[in-house]
Amino acid sequence: MTQRHVLHHVHLITPSEVLQNVNVWIENERIVQINSALPNTPDWQVTDAKQAYMLPAWIDLHIHGTGGFGPEQGTPQALLELSTVLARQGVGAFCPTLYCAQPAQMAALLRQLTPAIGRETGAKILGFHLEGPFISPQKPGVMKPQDIAPANLPDFQQIYDAAEGKIALVTLAPELPGIDPIIQFCLQHHIVLQAGHTNASYEQMQAAFEKGVRRVTHWGNAMSGLHQRAPGVLGAALINPDISCEVIADGKHVHPALLTLLRQVKPISQITAVTDALRPTQQSQGPFIANGEEVMLCEGVWKRKTDEVTAGSALTMQGAFEQLLHAGYSLCEASRCTSTNAAELLHLPIEQLGANTPATFVLVSPTYQLQQVWLNGHPVL
């Protein structure tokens, strides 16, 4: 049966402007037109959106889990449940992110998880994000030292084969001996390379950029910092306009003033907000476990209970969107950083809302509270 909806009184956010008080026509899972007219036939169901902002559903390229579900559970069902939870939060697509582990362990986990891809009914799985195993022992963050592996191409090929090629992004330390063949393999297989958990010098990061590492993982965290005589990875990412920055936009992992600085220094197209959320995020009851260890929530950040090392965020993409607005980003800029830029990075066919695009979007109130979520023409919230 044909489904026809018109959302009335919408403020539509595009990458460059906000279209005020338009009507969005949705038919058979697609937006068919955007204009100021209303239908005069009963075939169309008209809903007053009451000045809500419409923007593309969010895309999270770095998330370990939420709502008690995450890839570390090692079952397709865990990923499918995560997909459902994220859809209700306004996320249209995501990259399940695996913790650093020895290559054989990572390959075994991917063999268990990969069958979930294509079966999800909520947020679409875009491919896996591997946070390791080839990272710097000097910048482990919350990763376990025994899980860090030396760079070895056959080991990575084993991981790639276990995932049936469904790897979207890889975080690695570009200064490691033996990393160059892995960089070349990733480029040949269209995997986005990210420098993260890295102690690279500014010069090493510049060399990595020339080799094809054009992005950094959770900018400002687990990387060599900015010093007046040693700009490090953090400085290299700021200085080079062609380096893309993934940033945990919770106002905790990176100070809100630095989120503002990032906007002032970088082209807006080179900023992608992520959550780096952990499995117990929004979980109602403990124990709260992430990467096999108990964590506790301290002022909005998950910390490992044994030593209080920061383990990840409790952020949602809606929270990231709001935090960017508080840091001075415009509505269009915040939408780009939480959706459009990620779509462009992974060369997804749909990058913004418009006529003849899938009706996958969120509606947020004038005070930026999540009101509705639509995926492929159907409301899920």
N, C-alpha and C positions, 0 to 999 in steps of 0.2 A: 504494500500500500504506500502511495506517495505521501511523504511527510513534508508539510510546508509550514514554515514558521517565519514570522517577522518580529524582530526585536526592535522596539520603538524607543526613541529617546536615548540613543547610545552615543557616547563619546568614544570614537574609534581611534586607538593609538596606532599610528604607523611609524616606521623608522624615522620619518622626518617631520611629521606634524600630527596634531590631534584634530580629527574631523568631528566638529561639534554637532550634536543633535541629529544624527543620521538614523536611517532605518536599515537594518541588515536583514536581507532576505535569505533564508536557508531552505534548500530543497534537496531531498535525497542525499543528505550528508555533506552538501557543499554550499558555500556562500555563492549565490547566483548574481546578486546585485547589491549595491549600496547606494541609496539615494534618499530623498526627502519625502517620497510619495508613500501612501499607505494603500493596501489593497481594498477594493470595494466588492469583493466576493467572499463568501463564507469558506472558501477552500483554504484560506490562509489563517493560521492561528496567530493572533497579534498579542504580544506580551510587552507591557510597559517596563522598560529597563530602569526607569527613574534616574536618568543621568549617570548610570554606571559607566565606568571605563571598560572598554573591551580591548584586550591585548592578546597576542598569541600565547597559547599555553606554554608554561615554562619548560625549559630543558636543563636538566642537571647532569653534567658530564663527570662529576666526581661525588659519588655517594656510596657509603659502605652499608647503609641500611636505614630503616626507620620503622616505627611501630612494632618493634620486636622481630622484624624480618630482615634478612640480609644474605648475601651470597656465601658468607662464612658457614651458613647452616648446611650447605652442600647438597641441596635438593632442588629440582626444578620447581617444586611447589613453593618453596621459600621465595624464589624470584617472582613467581606469579602472584603471590600474596603481596610482595613489595610493590609490584606493578599496580595492583588494585588500590593499595593505600596511597601511593603517590598520585594516582589519578584524582582521588578525592581532595588532594592538596593543590590541585591545579597544574600538576606536572604532566605534560603530554608525552615526553620521551626522556630517557635517562641511560646512563652507562653504569651498570653495576661495577663497583670498584673492588678489586681484590687486594688484600693486604700482601705485603712482601712475604714470600715463603720460598723454600728451596724449590728449584725447578720441577723436580718430580712430584712434589706435593701440589704445586700450582697447577701442573698438568692434570693431575688426578682430579682436583677440584673442578677444573674447567670441563673435563669429560662428564662430570655429574651435572653441571649447570647448563651446558649448551643446549640440551633438548628443550629447555623452556623457551628459547627464542623462536618467535613466530606463533606461540600459543597464548601470548598475553592478551587480555581483553581490556586492560587499563592502559597505563603509560607504556609506550612502545620502548622495547629494549633496542638500543642502537648498536650494541656491541659492548665488549668488556673494556674497562680501563684497568690496566695492570699497574699497580703502584709497587714496582720492583719486578724481579728480585735483584736487579743490578743497580743498587744504590750505594751511597757512600757510608761506610761504617762510622764516619765522623759526623754525619748528619742523619741519624736514624729516626729522630723524633720518637714516636712510640713504637716503632718497629723493633722486633726482637733481634739482637745481634746474630743469633744462630740462624736466622732466616735469610740473612743477606748472603748473596752468592756472587762469586767473581764472574765477570762478563765472559760468556762463552756462547758462540753462535749455535752449535748443535743443541745446547740446552734450550735456547730460545725457540729454535725450530720445533723442538718437542712440545713446548708450550703452545706454539701457534697451531700445530697439527691437532692438539687436544681440543682446542677451541674451534676447530673446523674453520679456521681463518677469521672467526668473528671477534677480532680484536680491533677496537676503534682507536684507543690511545694507550701509550706506554710512557710511564714516568721512569726516568733513568738518570744516573749521574754521568754526564758526558766526559768527565775527566778520567774515568776508570780505564786501566789498561785492557785492551781487547774489545773495547766498546764499539769501535768503528764498523766492523762487519755487521753488528746488530743494527746500528743506525742505517746502514745501507739496505739491509733486509727489510726493515720497517718502511723505508721510503719506497722500495720496490713493490711492497704489498699495501701501499696507501694507508699506513698506520701513522697517526699523528704522534710526533715525538715531543715529549715534554721534559725539560730539565727540572728535576726535583730531588729532594733528599740528597743534595749535592753540595760539595765544598769547593767547587770549581772557582778558580780565580777569574777575574774579569777577562784576562787574555784567553783563558781556556774556554770561557763561555762565548767569546767572539769567534774562536775557532770552531766551536760546536755549531754556532749559527751558520757559518759558511758550509758546514757539512750537512745541514738540513734540520737542526734542532731549532725550531722557530717559536717555541712556546715554553713557559715556565709553569710548574705546578705550585698551587697555593702560594702565590707571590708573597714574599716577606717571611714565610715560615719554612724551616728546614732547608735553608740555603745560606751560602756565604753572604754576609751583610755588607752594608754600605759604609766604607771608611774613606776618609779624605785622601788616603794614599793607596787604597785598594777597594775599588768600587764593587767587586764581587759580582755574584749572579744578580743580586737585587739591583745593583746599579746598572749592570748591563741591560737588564730588562727595561729600566726606566729610560736609559739613554737611547737605545735603538728603537725607532718607531715601528720597525717591522717585527719585533718580538711581541707575541701575544701573551697576555697575562691572565692566568686563571687566579681568581682571588676568592677567599672565603669571606663573604660579605656579611659577617655577623657583628661587626663593630668590636669584636673581642680578639680574634686572631690577628686582625689588622686594625689599628686605631682608626676611628672614623676620619680623623684629619688626614691620614694617609690614603684612605679611599678618595678623599677630595683631591689630594695631590695626584693620585693616579689619573683621575679624570682631567686634571689640568695639563698633565705632561703627555699622556698617551692619546693617540687617536681612539675615539670611542669604539671603533670597530675592533680594537685589539684588547678589549677588556671583557672577560667572561666571568660572571659570578657563578659560584658553585656553593654547595652546602658542606661537603665533606662530612655529612651527618653520619652518626654511628647507629648501629642496629637498635639500641634502646631509646633512641630519640622518640619522644611522645609515647613511650611504653608506660602503661599505667602502674605496673607493679614490678618490683625487682625479684630476684637479683638482676642487676644491669650488667650484661656481659658484652664485651667487644673484643674481637680477636682473641678469644679464649681467656680474657682477663677481666676481673671485675673493675668497673669504672663508676665514678660518682659525678654527679652534676654540681659544678661549682660556678655560680654566677653566670649561668648560661653556657658553660663549656664543660665537656666531658674530660675528666682527668683519671688517670690510672690510680687505683686506690692504694697500691703499695708504695708509690713514690710521688704521686701527684703530678706526674708528667702529663702535659696536655695530650689528649688522645684523639680529639676531634670535636666537631661542633654538634649542637642540638638545633641547628638551623633548619628552616624550611625555605623553599624558594620564594614563597610569599614574604617571609621575613627578610630575605635578601633583597627583594624588590623594594620593600619599605626602607631598609637601611640605606640603600643607594639614594633614595629620594631625600632622606635626612642628611646625607653627605653632599647634597647639592646637585645631584643628577636630575635632569628633566625627566618627565614621564616617558618621552621618546627614548632618551638615553638609557633609562633604567630598563625599559622593555627590550632594547637591543642587547643589553648586557645579560639579561636573564633568559633570552630566547633566541632572537634573530642571529646574534653573533655565533652562537653555538651551532645553529643550523648551517650557517655559511661555512664554519670551520670544517664540518663533516660533509659539506656539499649536498645537503638535503635539498630536495626539489622545491619545498615550500619554505619561504623565508619570512613572509609577512602575510597579514590578512588582506584579502581583496577578492574581487569577483573571480569566480571559478577556482577557488581554493578550498581545501577541506575545512569544514566548520569545526576546527579544533582551537578553542580559545577559553579564556577566563573572563568573568565579569567581576570587577571589584568596585566597591562603593566609592562615593566621593571622598571618604576617609580611608580608602584603600583596604577595606575588609573584603575578604573573599566571599562573593555572593553565589556565583554559579560557575560550574565547569562543564564545558562541552567537548566531547571527543568524537570526531568524525560524525558530527551532526546530531549527537545524542547527549542530553544532559546526564551527567553522572553525579552532580551535586546540586 
